[in-house]
Amino acid sequence: MNALLNAKRAYSAAKAPTRTPKDLEFEAIARITHRMISASKQGPEGFSALAEALTENRKLWQIFQTDVTSADNGLPEDLKEQILYLAAFTTQYTSRILARKAGVGPLVEINTAIMRGLRSGAS
């Protein structure tokens, strides 16, 4: 009986839903966005956590920028340009937040819009 239970457990893991690249992107953006929001709600005491979340967000946008500029990226040109603009904005705006001259609202809005696009099936 133990062998049967072990076999069921082993094969039940294979039934787990396959995550697409869009699912992985969504999860990464959602996790980082949640961290930014949570840290910003802590006020000055959460600045260290906010800085960590912002650094991760900036790294994620650098990955998007690198992916969009690769020769084998099949996204439409106008979408690539928009992503490059958002990546540049994110980098610059993050510096303002880290200098304590701005809040996270615009970055949260951008990430949320990207998550909506990923969920709606946009390319």
ChimeraX commands (.cxc) that place a marker at each C-alpha (Angstrom):
marker #1 position 0.00,0.00,0.00 radius 0.5
marker #1 position 2.87,2.39,0.72 radius 0.5
marker #1 position 4.22,1.88,-2.80 radius 0.5
marker #1 position 0.84,2.86,-4.24 radius 0.5
marker #1 position 0.68,6.02,-2.10 radius 0.5
marker #1 position 4.24,6.94,-3.03 radius 0.5
marker #1 position 3.46,6.47,-6.72 radius 0.5
marker #1 position 0.35,8.66,-6.42 radius 0.5
marker #1 position 2.36,11.38,-4.72 radius 0.5
marker #1 position 5.10,11.24,-7.32 radius 0.5
marker #1 position 2.72,11.48,-10.25 radius 0.5
marker #1 position 0.41,14.05,-8.65 radius 0.5
marker #1 position 3.27,16.55,-8.80 radius 0.5
marker #1 position 3.29,16.11,-12.57 radius 0.5
marker #1 position -0.34,17.24,-12.65 radius 0.5
marker #1 position 0.66,20.70,-11.40 radius 0.5
marker #1 position -0.29,23.37,-13.93 radius 0.5
marker #1 position 2.46,24.46,-16.27 radius 0.5
marker #1 position 3.38,28.10,-15.88 radius 0.5
marker #1 position 4.00,30.11,-18.99 radius 0.5
marker #1 position 6.62,32.87,-19.32 radius 0.5
marker #1 position 3.76,35.38,-18.93 radius 0.5
marker #1 position 2.72,33.68,-15.68 radius 0.5
marker #1 position 6.29,33.90,-14.38 radius 0.5
marker #1 position 6.56,37.57,-15.38 radius 0.5
marker #1 position 3.24,38.30,-13.69 radius 0.5
marker #1 position 4.33,36.55,-10.48 radius 0.5
marker #1 position 7.66,38.39,-10.37 radius 0.5
marker #1 position 6.03,41.79,-10.93 radius 0.5
marker #1 position 3.26,41.06,-8.42 radius 0.5
marker #1 position 5.71,39.94,-5.74 radius 0.5
marker #1 position 7.94,43.00,-6.16 radius 0.5
marker #1 position 4.99,45.39,-6.36 radius 0.5
marker #1 position 3.55,43.95,-3.15 radius 0.5
marker #1 position 6.91,44.44,-1.44 radius 0.5
marker #1 position 7.10,48.07,-2.59 radius 0.5
marker #1 position 3.59,48.79,-1.33 radius 0.5
marker #1 position 4.14,47.06,2.01 radius 0.5
marker #1 position 7.45,48.82,2.63 radius 0.5
marker #1 position 6.09,52.24,1.66 radius 0.5
marker #1 position 3.20,51.84,4.13 radius 0.5
marker #1 position 5.74,51.49,6.95 radius 0.5
marker #1 position 6.92,55.05,6.46 radius 0.5
marker #1 position 10.51,55.98,7.32 radius 0.5
marker #1 position 10.96,52.75,9.30 radius 0.5
marker #1 position 10.38,50.75,6.11 radius 0.5
marker #1 position 12.85,52.65,3.95 radius 0.5
marker #1 position 15.44,49.85,3.98 radius 0.5
marker #1 position 12.84,47.31,2.85 radius 0.5
marker #1 position 11.61,49.80,0.26 radius 0.5
marker #1 position 15.13,50.28,-1.08 radius 0.5
marker #1 position 15.51,46.50,-1.44 radius 0.5
marker #1 position 12.18,46.21,-3.27 radius 0.5
marker #1 position 13.06,49.13,-5.54 radius 0.5
marker #1 position 16.39,47.54,-6.38 radius 0.5
marker #1 position 14.64,44.31,-7.33 radius 0.5
marker #1 position 12.12,46.25,-9.39 radius 0.5
marker #1 position 14.89,48.08,-11.22 radius 0.5
marker #1 position 16.66,44.77,-11.92 radius 0.5
marker #1 position 13.43,43.32,-13.29 radius 0.5
marker #1 position 12.97,46.27,-15.63 radius 0.5
marker #1 position 16.59,45.90,-16.76 radius 0.5
marker #1 position 15.80,42.30,-17.65 radius 0.5
marker #1 position 12.75,43.45,-19.62 radius 0.5
marker #1 position 14.90,46.03,-21.40 radius 0.5
marker #1 position 17.52,43.44,-22.32 radius 0.5
marker #1 position 14.87,41.02,-23.53 radius 0.5
marker #1 position 13.11,43.65,-25.65 radius 0.5
marker #1 position 16.34,44.69,-27.35 radius 0.5
marker #1 position 17.39,41.15,-28.26 radius 0.5
marker #1 position 17.23,40.31,-31.94 radius 0.5
marker #1 position 14.91,37.33,-31.45 radius 0.5
marker #1 position 12.24,39.24,-29.51 radius 0.5
marker #1 position 9.00,38.95,-31.47 radius 0.5
marker #1 position 7.01,41.74,-29.84 radius 0.5
marker #1 position 5.64,44.48,-32.09 radius 0.5
marker #1 position 8.00,47.46,-32.46 radius 0.5
marker #1 position 5.60,49.93,-30.83 radius 0.5
marker #1 position 5.27,47.70,-27.76 radius 0.5
marker #1 position 9.05,47.33,-27.57 radius 0.5
marker #1 position 9.41,51.12,-27.63 radius 0.5
marker #1 position 6.85,51.51,-24.85 radius 0.5
marker #1 position 8.63,48.93,-22.69 radius 0.5
marker #1 position 11.97,50.66,-23.28 radius 0.5
marker #1 position 10.43,53.98,-22.27 radius 0.5
marker #1 position 8.96,52.45,-19.10 radius 0.5
marker #1 position 12.29,50.81,-18.26 radius 0.5
marker #1 position 14.10,54.15,-18.58 radius 0.5
marker #1 position 11.41,55.92,-16.56 radius 0.5
marker #1 position 11.57,53.25,-13.86 radius 0.5
marker #1 position 15.34,53.62,-13.54 radius 0.5
marker #1 position 15.19,57.40,-13.29 radius 0.5
marker #1 position 12.16,57.52,-11.01 radius 0.5
marker #1 position 13.63,54.90,-8.68 radius 0.5
marker #1 position 16.58,57.22,-8.11 radius 0.5
marker #1 position 14.16,59.97,-7.08 radius 0.5
marker #1 position 12.45,57.67,-4.58 radius 0.5
marker #1 position 15.78,56.54,-3.13 radius 0.5
marker #1 position 16.71,60.22,-2.74 radius 0.5
marker #1 position 13.42,60.59,-0.82 radius 0.5
marker #1 position 12.09,63.06,-3.38 radius 0.5
marker #1 position 9.16,60.97,-4.64 radius 0.5
marker #1 position 6.75,58.21,-3.67 radius 0.5
marker #1 position 6.25,54.75,-5.12 radius 0.5
marker #1 position 2.80,55.43,-6.59 radius 0.5
marker #1 position 3.84,55.81,-10.24 radius 0.5
marker #1 position 5.96,52.65,-10.18 radius 0.5
marker #1 position 3.12,50.70,-8.60 radius 0.5
marker #1 position 0.76,52.01,-11.29 radius 0.5
marker #1 position 3.16,50.98,-14.07 radius 0.5
marker #1 position 3.66,47.50,-12.65 radius 0.5
marker #1 position -0.09,47.09,-12.13 radius 0.5
marker #1 position -0.77,48.11,-15.74 radius 0.5
marker #1 position 1.79,45.57,-16.96 radius 0.5
marker #1 position 0.18,42.85,-14.81 radius 0.5
marker #1 position -3.23,43.72,-16.28 radius 0.5
marker #1 position -1.77,43.42,-19.77 radius 0.5
marker #1 position -0.21,40.06,-18.99 radius 0.5
marker #1 position -3.50,38.76,-17.58 radius 0.5
marker #1 position -5.57,40.05,-20.49 radius 0.5
marker #1 position -3.44,38.10,-22.93 radius 0.5
marker #1 position -1.67,41.07,-24.48 radius 0.5
marker #1 position 1.48,40.18,-26.39 radius 0.5
marker link #1:1,2 radius 0.2
marker link #1:2,3 radius 0.2
marker link #1:3,4 radius 0.2
marker link #1:4,5 radius 0.2
marker link #1:5,6 radius 0.2
marker link #1:6,7 radius 0.2
marker link #1:7,8 radius 0.2
marker link #1:8,9 radius 0.2
marker link #1:9,10 radius 0.2
marker link #1:10,11 radius 0.2
marker link #1:11,12 radius 0.2
marker link #1:12,13 radius 0.2
marker link #1:13,14 radius 0.2
marker link #1:14,15 radius 0.2
marker link #1:15,16 radius 0.2
marker link #1:16,17 radius 0.2
marker link #1:17,18 radius 0.2
marker link #1:18,19 radius 0.2
marker link #1:19,20 radius 0.2
marker link #1:20,21 radius 0.2
marker link #1:21,22 radius 0.2
marker link #1:22,23 radius 0.2
marker link #1:23,24 radius 0.2
marker link #1:24,25 radius 0.2
marker link #1:25,26 radius 0.2
marker link #1:26,27 radius 0.2
marker link #1:27,28 radius 0.2
marker link #1:28,29 radius 0.2
marker link #1:29,30 radius 0.2
marker link #1:30,31 radius 0.2
marker link #1:31,32 radius 0.2
marker link #1:32,33 radius 0.2
marker link #1:33,34 radius 0.2
marker link #1:34,35 radius 0.2
marker link #1:35,36 radius 0.2
marker link #1:36,37 radius 0.2
marker link #1:37,38 radius 0.2
marker link #1:38,39 radius 0.2
marker link #1:39,40 radius 0.2
marker link #1:40,41 radius 0.2
marker link #1:41,42 radius 0.2
marker link #1:42,43 radius 0.2
marker link #1:43,44 radius 0.2
marker link #1:44,45 radius 0.2
marker link #1:45,46 radius 0.2
marker link #1:46,47 radius 0.2
marker link #1:47,48 radius 0.2
marker link #1:48,49 radius 0.2
marker link #1:49,50 radius 0.2
marker link #1:50,51 radius 0.2
marker link #1:51,52 radius 0.2
marker link #1:52,53 radius 0.2
marker link #1:53,54 radius 0.2
marker link #1:54,55 radius 0.2
marker link #1:55,56 radius 0.2
marker link #1:56,57 radius 0.2
marker link #1:57,58 radius 0.2
marker link #1:58,59 radius 0.2
marker link #1:59,60 radius 0.2
marker link #1:60,61 radius 0.2
marker link #1:61,62 radius 0.2
marker link #1:62,63 radius 0.2
marker link #1:63,64 radius 0.2
marker link #1:64,65 radius 0.2
marker link #1:65,66 radius 0.2
marker link #1:66,67 radius 0.2
marker link #1:67,68 radius 0.2
marker link #1:68,69 radius 0.2
marker link #1:69,70 radius 0.2
marker link #1:70,71 radius 0.2
marker link #1:71,72 radius 0.2
marker link #1:72,73 radius 0.2
marker link #1:73,74 radius 0.2
marker link #1:74,75 radius 0.2
marker link #1:75,76 radius 0.2
marker link #1:76,77 radius 0.2
marker link #1:77,78 radius 0.2
marker link #1:78,79 radius 0.2
marker link #1:79,80 radius 0.2
marker link #1:80,81 radius 0.2
marker link #1:81,82 radius 0.2
marker link #1:82,83 radius 0.2
marker link #1:83,84 radius 0.2
marker link #1:84,85 radius 0.2
marker link #1:85,86 radius 0.2
marker link #1:86,87 radius 0.2
marker link #1:87,88 radius 0.2
marker link #1:88,89 radius 0.2
marker link #1:89,90 radius 0.2
marker link #1:90,91 radius 0.2
marker link #1:91,92 radius 0.2
marker link #1:92,93 radius 0.2
marker link #1:93,94 radius 0.2
marker link #1:94,95 radius 0.2
marker link #1:95,96 radius 0.2
marker link #1:96,97 radius 0.2
marker link #1:97,98 radius 0.2
marker link #1:98,99 radius 0.2
marker link #1:99,100 radius 0.2
marker link #1:100,101 radius 0.2
marker link #1:101,102 radius 0.2
marker link #1:102,103 radius 0.2
marker link #1:103,104 radius 0.2
marker link #1:104,105 radius 0.2
marker link #1:105,106 radius 0.2
marker link #1:106,107 radius 0.2
marker link #1:107,108 radius 0.2
marker link #1:108,109 radius 0.2
marker link #1:109,110 radius 0.2
marker link #1:110,111 radius 0.2
marker link #1:111,112 radius 0.2
marker link #1:112,113 radius 0.2
marker link #1:113,114 radius 0.2
marker link #1:114,115 radius 0.2
marker link #1:115,116 radius 0.2
marker link #1:116,117 radius 0.2
marker link #1:117,118 radius 0.2
marker link #1:118,119 radius 0.2
marker link #1:119,120 radius 0.2
marker link #1:120,121 radius 0.2
marker link #1:121,122 radius 0.2
marker link #1:122,123 radius 0.2
view
